[in-house]
Amino acid sequence: MKRRPLWPFGSDTRICVSLDGPNTAALREQFDHLEGADLVEIRLDALDTLHDLTREALTDLVMNSPVPVGFTLRPMWQDGGFDGDELDRRRFLEEAAASGAAFIDVELDAEWVADF
């Protein structure tokens, strides 16, 4: 599948598919099923191996996806699976941003969002 560039805001509607899985191999397997998607959001809070995740592994996901990749790490207070503290969550998302992600999905009411 040809990778489409991220679009400028205000243009046509785009489709974002949310993926989750227990590890990066399971996520990569799902890349084969993204036909019709314009971008993908990867739910890091669903990973069994989050604390072992490296920037290189995140970059590998970004580089091997057929569409632009964004990451989210949804906390338990937002019905997600991340039960760590906000400082750790921010650090994980900073690593995700440094991996070449097209976007990071973070809650507007996260206490640190203005400084991110």
Steps between C-alpha positions, in 0.01 A plus 500: 500500500635844409564726798299822483645821646334658802246754378468870588220572745179618342519269200300185428391260773756231584466162670706419810509138615587420861721194553585314816681180575713328761833577327655675201498182288122476540466866405711456187285205392199732504671736252392261223136584574515880474358524149291817484654657811676835471679477832526272799496561874689241703374444854818458704294441814390162358855364475603227742861612460472877539784538749735311264405716201788694342509801271645269235194273523271802468700628202472155342121523525501849349730402213320177413144627507340562161333815643612771745509381862391672818528370852284526808551374853156521652501518882259309720319825585408514130397131486840399365743235612791711629516491880828688548540857615470803274874568495568150364219538247646826377844340464357214295317745274812715459684188379211427266517855361876466448446180301369692200130467579265714292301588812459431870149468643485643851208615711448875518453475877833324560679721754813531283349539153576873473872427544519199269 
